[in-house]
């Protein structure tokens, strides 16, 4: 079994612990000194215009938990590589054109949270059908009714108490499209994605029972306390911005580019 290198060894190689951990995700195992030397050489020749960590985050991971998707008894496995952040910007421009929210977030700087489970599902989604050209089945919402109603009740009680500014349930187009619609064509968002799930699953998966909420920073501690009391999972996303969309530091462009022109 591979053992983690000591911090002193890592520092002697000229890298930091976060960079070392990112290397382990890319390799699918704990990196040894030879691995680090190889990746450093690749960065020197290909990615020196970026920080080492930013360059590593843009690389495909060797270990992809959903890299191969089984398509049925008469089909072989089809490889669906996890897209990079820049790929997702292209995907979003192709599939995300939704009407604007009638009650957009009120101002920039608000915190954004995902409430509910972080989905690792994307096959039964608009993204899978329109971009990957996979046959997708309508999601059976009835299987999620109890969970959806419970989360909705808790969040609306928080909004009534002034802890939450806006609430939006994730649906068609996934988390990305829902966050776009919340801005009303005026406000965008700057979010970070978790490394534990595929990027396309996180941004475009449509698993029900998940909500995006915005809130003022002064309410953050009480909001998290109430979620803990209600035994609800959450994931910090980022902040509301003035009209642009950023994901993992990559500028996707003006939020209005992802909005429908229809009234």
C-alpha positions as CSV (number, residue, x, y, z in Angstrom):
1,X,0.0,0.0,0.0
2,X,1.2,3.5,-0.9
3,X,1.9,5.7,2.1
4,X,1.6,9.5,2.1
5,X,4.9,11.4,1.9
6,X,5.8,13.5,4.9
7,X,5.3,17.2,4.7
8,X,9.0,17.8,4.8
9,X,9.6,15.6,1.7
10,X,6.7,17.3,-0.1
11,X,8.1,20.8,0.7
12,X,11.6,19.6,-0.4
13,X,10.1,18.8,-3.9
14,X,8.9,22.4,-4.1
15,X,5.1,21.7,-3.8
16,X,2.4,22.2,-1.2
17,X,0.1,19.7,0.5
18,X,-2.9,20.7,-1.6
19,X,-0.9,20.2,-4.8
20,X,0.1,16.8,-3.5
21,X,-3.5,15.8,-2.8
22,X,-4.5,17.0,-6.2
23,X,-1.8,14.8,-7.8
24,X,-3.2,11.8,-5.9
25,X,-6.7,12.4,-7.4
26,X,-5.2,12.6,-10.9
27,X,-3.1,9.5,-10.5
28,X,-5.8,7.5,-8.7
29,X,-3.3,6.6,-6.0
30,X,-0.8,8.3,-3.7
31,X,2.0,9.9,-5.8
32,X,5.6,8.9,-5.2
33,X,8.7,11.1,-5.9
34,X,9.0,9.9,-9.5
35,X,5.3,10.8,-10.1
36,X,5.8,14.3,-8.7
37,X,8.9,14.8,-10.8
38,X,7.0,13.8,-14.0
39,X,4.1,16.1,-13.3
40,X,6.4,19.0,-12.5
41,X,8.2,18.4,-15.8
42,X,4.9,18.4,-17.6
43,X,3.8,21.6,-15.9
44,X,7.1,23.2,-16.8
45,X,6.6,22.4,-20.5
46,X,2.8,22.9,-20.8
47,X,1.2,24.9,-18.1
48,X,3.7,27.4,-16.7
49,X,1.3,30.3,-17.5
50,X,-0.9,29.0,-14.6
51,X,-0.2,28.1,-11.0
52,X,0.7,24.5,-10.6
53,X,-2.5,23.7,-8.6
54,X,-4.7,25.5,-11.2
55,X,-3.0,23.5,-14.0
56,X,-3.5,20.2,-12.2
57,X,-7.1,20.9,-11.6
58,X,-7.6,21.3,-15.3
59,X,-6.2,17.8,-16.1
60,X,-8.4,14.7,-16.5
61,X,-8.3,12.3,-13.6
62,X,-7.1,8.8,-14.2
63,X,-9.6,7.5,-11.7
64,X,-13.1,8.5,-12.9
65,X,-16.0,6.9,-10.9
66,X,-18.6,7.1,-13.7
67,X,-16.2,7.1,-16.7
68,X,-17.9,4.1,-18.3
69,X,-21.7,4.0,-18.6
70,X,-23.5,0.8,-19.4
71,X,-26.0,1.3,-22.1
72,X,-28.0,-2.0,-21.9
73,X,-27.8,-5.7,-22.7
74,X,-27.3,-5.1,-26.4
75,X,-24.7,-2.4,-26.0
76,X,-21.1,-2.2,-24.9
77,X,-19.9,0.2,-22.3
78,X,-19.5,3.8,-23.6
79,X,-16.7,6.0,-22.3
80,X,-18.0,9.4,-21.2
81,X,-15.0,11.4,-20.1
82,X,-15.4,14.0,-17.4
83,X,-15.3,17.4,-19.1
84,X,-13.0,20.1,-18.0
85,X,-14.2,23.4,-16.7
86,X,-13.7,25.1,-20.1
87,X,-15.7,22.2,-21.7
88,X,-18.5,22.9,-19.4
89,X,-18.6,26.5,-20.5
90,X,-19.2,25.3,-24.0
91,X,-21.8,22.8,-22.9
92,X,-23.7,25.3,-20.9
93,X,-24.0,27.7,-23.8
94,X,-25.5,24.9,-25.9
95,X,-28.0,23.5,-23.5
96,X,-28.9,26.3,-20.9
97,X,-31.5,28.8,-22.2
98,X,-34.1,29.1,-19.4
99,X,-36.6,31.8,-18.6
100,X,-35.5,34.2,-15.9
101,X,-36.8,34.0,-12.3
102,X,-39.6,36.3,-11.4
103,X,-38.0,36.9,-8.0
104,X,-34.3,37.2,-8.6
105,X,-31.7,37.4,-5.9
106,X,-31.7,41.0,-4.4
107,X,-28.0,42.0,-4.7
108,X,-24.5,40.9,-5.2
109,X,-22.3,39.4,-2.5
110,X,-25.0,37.1,-1.1
111,X,-23.8,33.6,-0.2
112,X,-25.0,30.6,-2.2
113,X,-25.6,27.2,-0.8
114,X,-26.8,23.9,-2.2
115,X,-29.2,22.2,0.3
116,X,-29.7,18.5,-0.1
117,X,-27.5,15.8,-1.4
118,X,-24.7,16.5,-3.9
119,X,-25.8,14.5,-6.9
120,X,-23.5,12.1,-8.8
121,X,-26.2,11.4,-11.4
122,X,-26.5,12.9,-14.8
123,X,-27.7,10.2,-17.2
124,X,-31.4,11.1,-16.9
125,X,-31.0,14.8,-17.7
126,X,-31.3,17.3,-20.4
127,X,-27.5,17.4,-20.6
128,X,-27.3,13.6,-21.3
129,X,-30.1,13.7,-24.0
130,X,-29.1,16.9,-25.8
131,X,-25.3,17.0,-25.5
132,X,-24.3,13.3,-25.0
133,X,-27.1,12.0,-27.2
134,X,-28.1,9.3,-24.7
135,X,-31.6,8.1,-24.3
136,X,-32.8,9.5,-21.0
137,X,-35.8,8.6,-19.0
138,X,-38.1,11.1,-17.2
139,X,-37.1,11.2,-13.5
140,X,-39.9,9.8,-11.2
141,X,-40.5,12.8,-9.0
142,X,-42.8,10.8,-6.8
143,X,-39.8,8.9,-5.4
144,X,-38.5,12.2,-4.0
145,X,-41.8,13.8,-2.8
146,X,-41.3,13.2,0.9
147,X,-37.7,14.6,0.9
148,X,-38.6,17.5,-1.3
149,X,-41.5,18.5,0.8
150,X,-39.5,18.3,4.0
151,X,-36.6,20.4,2.7
152,X,-39.0,22.9,1.1
153,X,-40.8,23.3,4.5
154,X,-37.6,23.9,6.4
155,X,-36.2,26.4,3.9
156,X,-39.5,28.4,3.6
157,X,-39.7,28.6,7.4
158,X,-36.1,30.0,7.3
159,X,-37.1,32.6,4.7
160,X,-40.1,33.6,6.8
161,X,-37.7,34.1,9.7
162,X,-35.5,36.3,7.5
163,X,-32.5,33.9,7.4
164,X,-32.8,33.1,3.7
165,X,-33.2,35.6,0.8
166,X,-34.2,33.3,-2.1
167,X,-34.9,29.6,-2.7
168,X,-34.9,27.7,-6.0
169,X,-35.4,24.0,-6.5
170,X,-32.9,22.4,-8.9
171,X,-34.7,21.0,-12.0
172,X,-34.2,21.2,-15.8
173,X,-30.6,22.0,-16.7
174,X,-29.4,21.1,-13.2
175,X,-27.6,23.3,-10.7
176,X,-26.0,25.5,-13.3
177,X,-29.3,26.4,-15.1
178,X,-31.1,27.0,-11.7
179,X,-28.4,29.4,-10.5
180,X,-28.6,31.3,-13.8
181,X,-32.3,31.6,-13.6
182,X,-32.1,32.9,-10.0
183,X,-30.1,36.0,-11.2
184,X,-33.0,37.3,-13.4
185,X,-30.5,38.1,-16.1
186,X,-28.8,40.7,-14.0
187,X,-26.9,38.8,-11.4
188,X,-24.4,36.0,-12.0
189,X,-22.5,33.7,-9.6
190,X,-19.0,32.7,-8.7
191,X,-19.0,29.1,-7.4
192,X,-16.5,26.3,-6.7
193,X,-17.3,22.6,-7.4
194,X,-16.4,19.6,-5.2
195,X,-13.8,17.3,-6.4
196,X,-15.6,14.2,-5.0
197,X,-18.1,14.1,-8.0
198,X,-17.9,14.5,-11.7
199,X,-18.0,18.1,-12.9
200,X,-20.9,17.5,-15.3
201,X,-22.9,15.6,-12.7
202,X,-22.5,18.5,-10.3
203,X,-23.4,21.2,-12.7
204,X,-26.0,19.6,-15.0
205,X,-27.4,16.6,-13.0
206,X,-31.1,17.0,-12.4
207,X,-31.7,14.7,-9.3
208,X,-34.7,16.1,-7.4
209,X,-34.8,17.1,-3.8
210,X,-32.1,19.7,-4.0
211,X,-32.3,23.5,-3.6
212,X,-30.1,26.5,-4.1
213,X,-30.6,29.3,-1.5
214,X,-29.1,32.7,-1.2
215,X,-28.5,34.5,2.1
216,X,-26.7,37.4,3.6
217,X,-23.4,36.6,5.3
218,X,-24.6,37.9,8.7
219,X,-27.1,35.0,8.7
220,X,-24.6,32.3,7.8
221,X,-23.9,30.8,11.2
222,X,-27.6,30.6,12.2
223,X,-28.5,29.2,8.8
224,X,-26.0,26.4,9.2
225,X,-27.2,25.7,12.8
226,X,-30.8,25.4,11.6
227,X,-29.8,23.0,8.8
228,X,-27.9,20.9,11.3
229,X,-30.9,20.8,13.7
230,X,-33.0,19.7,10.7
231,X,-30.4,17.1,9.8
232,X,-30.1,18.4,6.2
233,X,-27.0,18.3,4.1
234,X,-25.6,21.4,2.5
235,X,-22.7,22.4,0.3
236,X,-21.3,26.0,0.1
237,X,-21.2,27.1,-3.5
238,X,-20.0,30.7,-3.6
239,X,-21.4,34.2,-4.0
240,X,-23.7,36.2,-6.2
241,X,-21.8,38.4,-8.7
242,X,-22.7,41.4,-10.8
243,X,-23.7,39.9,-14.0
244,X,-20.9,37.3,-14.8
245,X,-20.7,33.6,-14.3
246,X,-17.5,32.0,-12.9
247,X,-17.0,28.3,-12.1
248,X,-13.8,27.2,-10.4
249,X,-12.2,30.5,-11.4
250,X,-13.0,30.1,-15.1
251,X,-15.1,33.0,-16.5
252,X,-18.1,31.6,-18.5
253,X,-19.1,35.1,-19.6
254,X,-22.2,37.3,-18.9
255,X,-25.1,35.6,-17.2
256,X,-27.5,37.0,-19.8
257,X,-25.8,34.7,-22.4
258,X,-27.4,31.7,-20.7
259,X,-30.9,33.2,-20.4
260,X,-33.9,32.8,-22.7
261,X,-35.0,35.8,-24.7
262,X,-38.6,34.8,-24.2
263,X,-40.7,36.8,-21.8
